[in-house]
Amino acid sequence: MRLIVISFLTALTLCVNATTRVDSLKAELLNHSFEDEQKVSLLNSLGYEYWIINPVQSIIYGQQAKALAEILQDSSGLALSNRIVGVGHWARGSYDQGLEYLLNSLSLYKSLSDTLGEANCLMNLGLIYSDRFDNELALEYFFEAIKLFDTIGAKDRSATTYVKLSTILIRQRKFYAANIFLDSAVLIHGANKFRYGMSEILNRYGVLKTAMGEYDSAVLYLDHSLQLSKKIEDLDGVIRNQINLADVALKTEKNNEAEILLNAALISAREIQSHKWLTEIYDRLQKIARKKGNLEEAINYYDQYLREKDSIFNLQTLNNISRLESELATTEQKRQLAAKENKIVILEQETEIQRIRVYILIFVILAVVILGILLIRNRRLVSQRKEQQAQKQADDAKKEVEFKNRELVSYTVNFVQKNQLFEELMDSVSEMKKSSSGDNSKVLLGMERTINRHLQVDRDWEDFKLRFENLHSGFFDKILEREPSLTGNDLKLCALSKMNFSIKEISEMMGISTESVKTARYRLKKKLELPGEMSINDFLNTVG
């Protein structure tokens, strides 16, 4: 009777304390009338609070948050709701469902690049494998979670993972390593005054001392953890400590005390429908009943133990999922590695192609530059040759003109000098005729005829004109084109003026006086209708 009363009192106390924990959140949810992301957050918060109070309620709130988050497409809320439901199933011992929801949550957190959420999921997955005694895979998840926690500086979460990890090390009887991790966790959680974390640490110290055979120390740690779990309304922690204290009592042959502790834990485990705790409790109760010789009660407890055990996900199936998950992860890693390698190969090929293109471009540019230089140089050479040839032709033409001009001037001078000589001879003969008679007169008359024959200006003029036209082609045609009425003497005057002969020289060549030359020039200007300010020479210089 005393055992039953103690068990009910313990359970009642815990239930009363638990109801005050979430009152404010429930009131806020009741007053919130909108189906929005804030409601998703409130439902997730209630599910989170119920983790250590009542996993069944935690799952219910998590499922409600999940359904609303899916409608609102709230990825962050959906990731957290999957984790809450997954941890709720883990707390109840429904490892298959817990694994499904936690893997979904992990995938969502990865897509959101939420490192903290990803690390929390990895730690929770480690708990499932730890409870199923898959130590290697559990350690793998725990260490991966710690690595991510350390990356973002979440020391408190690393400390929590140290505590979970110590359970496996104790199971493997690696007591020294377990103690180091627990000591590290104490420093962090103690500094943060994290009561739930300290409760877990005290429990693991108790389990460690039990494994080491130090039962008095174990009871001291476990009892402190139990009291702290009650204060913070950690129902899961209360059940765990009661079972661990019962184990110490069994090892020290205190069967009645162990039975009281287990029956108290049984009431709480039934309330939260925790298959994993019910399995452990019924297993211990059937052993106690057998020791007491109560076989009927032992069989009854054993039947219930088998029933609860069967409700837990089959270990072989879980191992198959673990293997498939591992193979999937390996395949995905290989795929990603192959993709990266292909990308590297493609990048290397693109780089090589780009390098070849650059080389070709440089070659083309150099070829164009060289070709351009050669073309420019060739054009310059051709241009220089043309210039030199043109200059040579110009020089030759100039020399030829100068030669013809000198030849014409020389001819004209000779012509003038000859006429002057014959005129002087004519004067001398005329003087001699005056004073001579008879045969002398006849001789002088013959000489006069000879001189007159050589003084035929017209014939000399035709010769001069031919030479002048050869030097100044078309000159007379252009003059006549301007003024067709010009006479032969006008044309002679134009030609001699063109050659810049003086008035005196022109008079000698034409056989007229200088005054007659001036008069002839004046009349010529009138005929050509030249402006008063333009001289005949200026005009003639414009004619070819």
C-alpha positions in Angstrom: 0.0 0.0 0.0 2.9 2.3 0.9 4.5 1.6 -2.5 1.3 2.6 -4.3 0.8 5.8 -2.4 4.4 6.9 -2.9 4.1 6.2 -6.6 0.8 8.2 -7.0 2.1 11.1 -5.0 5.2 11.3 -7.1 3.3 11.2 -10.3 0.7 13.7 -9.1 3.4 16.2 -8.0 5.0 16.0 -11.3 1.8 16.5 -13.3 0.8 19.5 -11.2 4.2 21.1 -11.8 4.1 20.3 -15.5 0.8 22.1 -16.1 2.3 25.5 -15.0 5.1 25.2 -17.5 3.2 25.9 -20.6 0.3 28.0 -19.4 1.5 31.2 -20.9 2.1 29.7 -24.3 -1.3 28.1 -24.3 -2.9 31.3 -23.4 -1.1 33.1 -26.1 -2.1 30.5 -28.7 -5.7 30.7 -27.5 -5.7 34.5 -28.1 -4.0 34.2 -31.5 -6.7 34.0 -34.2 -4.6 34.1 -37.3 -3.3 31.1 -39.3 0.2 32.6 -39.8 3.8 31.9 -39.2 3.5 33.3 -35.6 1.0 30.5 -34.9 3.5 28.0 -36.3 6.1 29.4 -34.0 3.7 29.1 -31.0 2.8 25.5 -31.8 6.5 24.6 -32.2 7.3 26.3 -28.9 4.7 24.2 -27.1 6.0 21.0 -28.8 9.5 21.9 -27.6 8.4 22.5 -24.0 6.5 19.2 -23.9 9.6 17.2 -24.9 10.6 16.6 -21.3 7.1 16.8 -19.9 4.9 14.6 -22.2 6.3 13.4 -25.6 2.8 12.6 -26.8 1.7 16.2 -26.4 4.9 17.3 -28.0 4.1 15.2 -31.1 0.6 16.6 -31.3 1.7 20.2 -31.2 4.6 19.4 -33.6 2.2 17.8 -36.1 -0.2 20.8 -35.9 2.8 23.2 -36.6 4.0 21.0 -39.4 0.5 21.0 -41.2 0.2 24.8 -40.9 3.9 25.3 -42.0 3.2 23.2 -45.1 0.2 25.3 -46.1 2.1 28.6 -45.5 5.3 27.2 -47.2 7.2 28.2 -44.0 10.4 26.3 -44.5 12.0 27.3 -41.2 8.8 26.4 -39.3 8.5 23.1 -41.2 12.1 22.1 -40.4 11.6 22.7 -36.6 8.2 21.0 -36.5 9.8 17.8 -38.1 12.5 17.9 -35.5 10.0 18.3 -32.6 7.9 15.4 -33.8 11.1 13.3 -34.4 12.4 13.9 -30.9 9.0 13.2 -29.5 8.9 9.8 -31.1 12.5 9.2 -29.9 11.4 10.0 -26.3 8.6 7.5 -26.6 10.9 4.9 -28.1 9.3 5.0 -31.6 12.6 5.0 -33.3 11.4 4.3 -36.9 9.1 7.3 -36.9 11.7 9.5 -35.1 14.3 8.6 -37.7 12.0 9.5 -40.5 11.0 13.0 -39.2 14.6 13.8 -38.1 16.0 13.0 -41.5 13.4 15.2 -43.1 14.3 18.0 -40.7 18.0 17.6 -41.5 17.3 17.9 -45.2 15.3 21.1 -44.7 17.9 22.7 -42.5 20.6 21.9 -45.0 18.6 23.5 -47.8 18.2 26.6 -45.5 21.9 26.6 -44.8 20.9 26.6 -41.1 24.0 25.1 -39.4 22.6 25.2 -35.9 19.4 23.4 -37.0 21.5 20.9 -38.9 23.8 20.2 -36.0 20.8 19.7 -33.6 19.3 17.1 -36.0 22.6 15.3 -36.1 22.8 15.1 -32.3 19.1 13.9 -32.1 19.9 11.2 -34.8 22.8 10.1 -32.6 20.5 9.7 -29.7 18.3 7.2 -31.7 21.3 5.1 -32.7 22.6 5.3 -29.1 19.4 4.0 -27.7 19.5 1.1 -30.2 23.1 0.4 -29.2 24.5 1.2 -32.6 27.5 2.8 -30.9 29.7 3.5 -34.0 27.0 5.3 -36.0 25.9 7.2 -32.9 29.4 8.4 -32.3 29.7 9.4 -35.9 26.6 11.6 -35.6 27.7 13.1 -32.3 31.1 14.1 -33.5 29.7 15.6 -36.7 27.3 17.6 -34.6 30.1 18.8 -32.3 32.1 19.9 -35.3 29.3 22.1 -36.6 28.5 23.4 -33.1 32.1 24.4 -32.7 32.2 26.1 -36.1 29.4 28.5 -35.1 30.5 28.9 -31.5 27.5 27.1 -29.9 29.5 25.8 -26.9 26.3 25.1 -24.9 25.1 22.7 -27.6 28.5 21.1 -27.8 28.4 20.6 -24.0 24.9 18.9 -24.3 26.4 16.6 -27.0 29.3 15.8 -24.7 26.8 14.4 -22.2 25.0 12.3 -24.8 28.3 11.0 -26.0 29.5 10.0 -22.5 26.6 7.4 -22.4 28.3 5.4 -25.2 31.7 5.8 -23.7 30.4 4.4 -20.3 28.8 1.6 -22.2 32.1 0.8 -23.8 33.7 1.1 -20.4 35.9 4.0 -21.5 35.5 5.6 -18.1 38.4 8.1 -18.3 37.2 9.5 -21.7 33.6 9.7 -20.4 34.8 11.6 -17.3 36.7 14.1 -19.4 33.7 14.9 -21.6 31.5 15.3 -18.5 34.0 17.6 -16.8 34.1 19.8 -20.0 30.3 19.9 -20.0 30.2 20.9 -16.4 32.3 24.0 -17.0 30.1 25.2 -19.8 26.7 24.4 -18.4 27.7 25.5 -14.9 28.8 28.9 -16.3 25.5 29.3 -18.1 23.5 28.0 -15.1 21.7 25.6 -17.5 19.7 23.5 -15.0 18.5 20.9 -17.5 22.1 20.4 -18.7 23.3 20.1 -15.1 20.6 17.6 -14.3 21.8 15.4 -17.3 25.4 15.7 -16.2 24.6 14.6 -12.6 22.7 11.6 -14.0 25.7 10.6 -16.2 28.1 10.9 -13.3 25.8 8.6 -11.4 25.7 6.1 -14.2 29.5 6.3 -14.5 30.0 5.7 -10.8 27.5 2.8 -11.0 29.5 1.2 -13.9 32.7 1.7 -11.8 31.1 0.0 -8.8 31.2 3.2 -6.6 27.5 2.9 -5.6 27.4 5.4 -2.8 28.8 8.1 -5.1 26.4 6.9 -7.7 23.3 7.3 -5.4 24.5 10.8 -4.4 24.7 12.0 -8.0 21.5 10.3 -9.2 19.5 11.6 -6.2 20.7 15.2 -6.9 19.8 14.8 -10.6 16.4 13.4 -9.6 15.6 16.4 -7.4 16.7 18.8 -10.0 14.7 17.1 -12.7 11.6 17.4 -10.6 12.2 21.2 -10.1 12.6 21.8 -13.8 9.7 19.5 -14.6 11.8 17.1 -16.7 9.6 14.1 -16.6 11.9 12.1 -18.9 14.8 12.9 -16.6 12.8 11.8 -13.5 12.0 8.5 -15.1 15.6 8.0 -16.1 17.0 8.8 -12.6 14.4 6.5 -11.0 15.4 3.6 -13.2 19.2 4.3 -12.6 18.6 4.5 -8.8 16.7 1.2 -9.1 19.7 -0.3 -10.9 22.0 0.7 -8.0 19.5 -0.7 -5.5 19.4 -4.0 -7.4 23.2 -4.2 -7.4 23.3 -3.7 -3.6 20.5 -6.3 -3.1 17.9 -3.6 -2.1 15.1 -5.2 -4.1 12.2 -3.5 -2.3 13.7 0.0 -2.8 14.3 -0.8 -6.4 10.7 -2.0 -6.8 9.3 1.3 -5.3 11.5 3.4 -7.6 10.4 1.3 -10.7 6.7 1.5 -9.9 7.0 5.3 -9.5 8.8 5.4 -12.9 6.1 3.1 -14.4 3.3 5.5 -13.7 5.1 8.4 -15.4 6.2 6.2 -18.3 2.6 5.0 -18.9 1.4 8.6 -18.8 3.8 9.8 -21.5 3.4 6.4 -23.4 7.1 5.9 -23.5 7.8 2.5 -25.0 11.5 2.6 -24.3 11.1 3.4 -20.6 8.2 0.9 -20.2 10.4 -1.8 -21.8 13.3 -1.2 -19.4 10.9 -0.9 -16.4 9.1 -4.2 -17.1 12.4 -6.0 -17.7 13.6 -5.0 -14.3 10.3 -5.7 -12.5 10.2 -9.2 -13.9 13.7 -9.9 -12.6 12.7 -8.6 -9.1 9.5 -10.8 -9.2 11.6 -13.8 -10.1 14.0 -13.1 -7.2 11.1 -12.9 -4.9 9.7 -16.3 -6.2 6.6 -14.7 -7.6 6.6 -16.5 -11.0 3.0 -15.5 -12.0 3.9 -11.8 -11.5 7.2 -12.3 -13.3 5.5 -13.9 -16.3 3.0 -11.0 -16.4 5.8 -8.4 -16.4 7.7 -10.4 -19.0 4.6 -10.5 -21.3 4.3 -6.7 -21.0 8.1 -6.4 -21.6 7.8 -8.3 -24.8 4.7 -6.3 -25.9 6.5 -3.0 -25.4 9.7 -4.3 -27.0 7.7 -5.4 -30.1 6.2 -1.9 -30.4 9.7 -0.5 -30.7 11.1 -0.4 -34.2 12.8 -3.7 -35.1 16.6 -3.4 -34.7 17.3 -5.2 -37.9 15.0 -2.9 -39.9 16.7 0.1 -38.3 20.1 -1.2 -39.1 19.0 -1.7 -42.7 17.7 1.9 -42.9 21.0 3.0 -41.4 22.9 1.0 -44.0 20.7 2.3 -46.8 21.1 5.9 -45.4 24.9 5.4 -45.3 24.9 4.0 -48.8 22.8 6.8 -50.0 25.1 9.3 -48.4 28.1 7.6 -49.9 26.4 7.5 -53.3 25.5 11.2 -53.0 29.1 12.0 -51.9 30.5 10.0 -54.9 28.0 11.8 -57.2 29.0 15.2 -55.9 32.7 14.2 -56.1 32.2 13.0 -59.7 30.3 16.2 -60.5 33.1 18.3 -59.0 35.7 16.3 -60.9 33.8 16.7 -64.1 33.4 20.4 -63.4 37.2 20.6 -62.8 37.8 18.8 -66.1 35.4 21.1 -67.9 37.0 24.1 -66.3 40.5 22.9 -67.2 39.3 22.2 -70.8 37.7 25.7 -71.0 40.8 27.2 -69.6 43.0 25.4 -72.1 40.6 26.4 -74.9 40.7 30.0 -73.6 44.5 29.8 -73.5 44.6 28.6 -77.1 42.2 31.3 -78.1 44.4 33.9 -76.5 47.5 32.5 -78.2 45.6 32.5 -81.6 44.4 36.0 -80.9 47.9 37.2 -80.1 49.3 35.5 -83.2 46.6 37.1 -85.4 47.2 40.5 -83.8 51.0 40.1 -84.3 50.4 38.9 -87.9 48.1 41.9 -88.6 50.6 44.3 -87.0 53.5 42.9 -89.0 51.5 42.8 -92.2 50.3 46.4 -91.5 53.9 47.5 -90.9 55.0 45.8 -94.1 52.2 47.3 -96.1 52.9 50.8 -94.7 56.5 50.4 -95.4 55.8 49.1 -98.9 53.4 52.0 -99.5 56.1 54.4 -98.2 58.7 52.9 -100.5 56.3 53.0 -103.5 55.3 56.6 -102.6 59.0 57.5 -102.2 59.8 55.9 -105.6 56.9 57.7 -107.2 57.9 61.0 -105.6 61.5 60.4 -106.7 60.4 59.4 -110.2 58.0 62.5 -110.3 60.8 64.7 -109.0 63.2 63.3 -111.5 60.6 63.8 -114.3 60.0 67.3 -113.0 63.7 67.9 -112.8 64.2 66.5 -116.3 61.4 68.6 -117.6 62.7 71.7 -115.9 66.2 71.0 -117.3 64.7 70.5 -120.7 62.7 73.7 -120.4 65.8 75.5 -119.1 67.9 74.1 -122.0 65.3 75.0 -124.6 64.9 78.4 -123.0 68.7 78.9 -123.0 68.8 77.7 -126.6 66.0 80.1 -127.6 67.6 83.0 -125.8 70.9 82.1 -127.5 69.3 81.9 -130.8 67.5 85.2 -130.3 70.7 86.9 -129.1 72.6 85.6 -132.2 69.7 86.8 -134.3 69.9 90.3 -132.7 73.6 90.4 -133.0 73.5 89.3 -136.7 71.0 91.9 -137.5 73.0 94.6 -135.7 76.1 93.5 -137.6 74.3 93.6 -141.0 72.7 97.0 -140.2 76.1 98.4 -139.3 77.5 97.0 -142.6 74.6 98.5 -144.4 75.3 101.9 -142.9 79.0 101.6 -143.9 78.1 100.6 -147.5 75.7 103.5 -147.7 78.4 106.0 -146.6 80.9 104.5 -149.0 78.4 104.8 -151.9 78.2 108.5 -151.4 82.0 109.0 -152.1 82.6 106.3 -154.7 82.0 106.1 -158.5 82.3 103.8 -161.4 83.2 100.2 -160.7 83.3 100.8 -156.9 79.7 101.9 -157.0 78.8 98.6 -158.6 80.7 96.6 -156.0 79.0 98.5 -153.2 75.6 98.0 -154.8 76.3 94.2 -154.9 77.3 94.2 -151.2 74.1 96.1 -150.3 71.9 93.5 -152.1 73.7 90.7 -150.2 73.2 92.4 -146.8 69.5 93.0 -147.5 69.1 89.4 -148.5 70.5 88.4 -145.0 68.3 90.9 -143.2 65.1 89.1 -144.1 63.4 89.4 -140.7 60.3 87.4 -141.7 62.3 84.3 -142.4 64.2 84.6 -139.1 60.9 85.2 -137.4 59.4 81.9 -138.7 62.5 80.1 -137.4 62.2 81.8 -134.0 58.5 81.1 -133.9 59.0 77.4 -134.4 61.6 77.2 -131.6 59.4 79.3 -129.3 56.3 77.1 -129.8 58.4 74.1 -129.0 59.1 75.6 -125.6 55.7 77.3 -125.0 53.3 74.9 -126.6 50.0 76.5 -127.7 51.1 80.0 -126.7 50.0 81.8 -129.9 46.8 79.8 -130.2 45.8 80.9 -126.7 46.6 84.5 -127.4 44.7 84.4 -130.7 41.8 82.7 -128.9 41.5 85.7 -126.6 41.9 88.3 -129.4 41.8 86.9 -133.0 42.5 90.4 -134.6 46.2 90.3 -133.5 48.7 90.9 -136.3 52.0 89.1 -136.9 53.9 92.0 -135.3 51.6 91.8 -132.3 52.4 88.1 -131.9 56.2 88.9 -132.2 55.9 91.5 -129.5 54.0 89.0 -127.2 56.7 86.3 -127.7 59.6 88.7 -127.1 57.9 90.2 -124.1 57.2 86.7 -122.8 60.9 86.1 -122.8 61.4 89.3 -120.8 63.5 91.1 -123.4 63.8 94.8 -122.8 62.2 97.4 -125.1 65.6 98.2 -126.7 66.3 94.5 -127.4 62.8 94.1 -128.9 63.3 97.2 -131.1 66.6 95.7 -132.4 65.0 92.3 -133.1 61.9 93.8 -134.8 64.0 96.5 -136.6 62.0 99.4 -135.3 62.7 102.2 -132.9 62.1 102.0 -129.2 59.3 104.6 -129.4 57.6 102.4 -131.9 57.9 99.4 -129.5 56.3 101.4 -126.7 53.5 102.5 -129.0 53.0 98.9 -130.2 52.8 97.6 -126.5 50.3 100.3 -125.7 48.1 99.3 -128.7 48.5 95.6 -127.8 47.2 96.2 -124.2 44.2 98.0 -125.7 43.4 95.1 -128.1 43.7 92.6 -125.2 41.4 94.8 -123.1 43.7 94.4 -120.1 42.9 96.3 -116.9 44.9 99.4 -116.2 46.8 97.9 -113.3 47.8 94.8 -115.3 50.9 95.0 -117.5 51.4 93.0 -120.6 54.1 90.9 -119.0 51.8 90.0 -116.0 49.2 88.9 -118.5 51.6 86.9 -120.7 52.9 85.1 -117.6 49.5 83.6 -117.1 49.5 82.1 -120.6 51.2 78.7 -121.0 
